[in-house]
């Protein structure tokens, strides 16, 4: 795979009809990642494990793409692959050695959110606060800001985050996972010991309000099989717009 040196030959992302924030972050060197390209097609892998195949030459490069993805020599962790929907008709199902899931994309309905939530309401004793540097690389979570930004300063510059805390202990956090133009994709996590107290909803509401106050549009996407995230998104005013294949390529 091509290391982060020269992206001049990468096809544009503007025409891809899904949110491409994580791929843009790789190309802009906001986070570590890798890029492969050939014949007008590209494959970008984010350091956290999400990846995207896109470009006008995907059809021509399809055999080489399949060989590259199935070999997986570049992969040291499980990869979650999205395909530019314009190339969904190709035989990914038959050719990829991967498990298929479904990824749900949403549109934010500001009126629906405003009708339901006027303030964050964490459980008794908990408070909502800005995400500080001590929570940038938080232990005991699967989704952490350090996996999406080079450092805490970059996180703050691109939208920051919020936490639910009690006695200095962080129970849940919501933060800018990716950002481009006025679109901000929200990452969210509750630490296992503090689940079931409504903390995910509280930090999500606070992060959405932060986005709106900053003139940003919140973005949410998740696996359809992640019923908790799916239901939370819908309860917050996010409306399903697309369901697309999403492939899990296992690390070698």
SULMO-V853426 format. One line per field, one symbol per residue. psi: psi as a letter, one per 30 degrees, with the letter a starting at -180 (. if undefined). A space follows every 50 residues. Layout:
psi: ???
//
This chain:
psi: kkliejgfgkllfefkhlkgeeeeeefghfllalkkkkhglljkjkfffk lkkllfgeeegeeeeeeeeeegffkglkkjkkkjffgfflheefekilkk akkkklkkjeeeeefekflkillkfllklkjlffgeiklglejkefffle leeeeefgfaallklkhfkkfllkljelkkbgkjkkkkkkkefglgggee eeeeeeeeeeeefggljkkkklkefieeeeeeeefggkkkekklkkkjjk k.
//
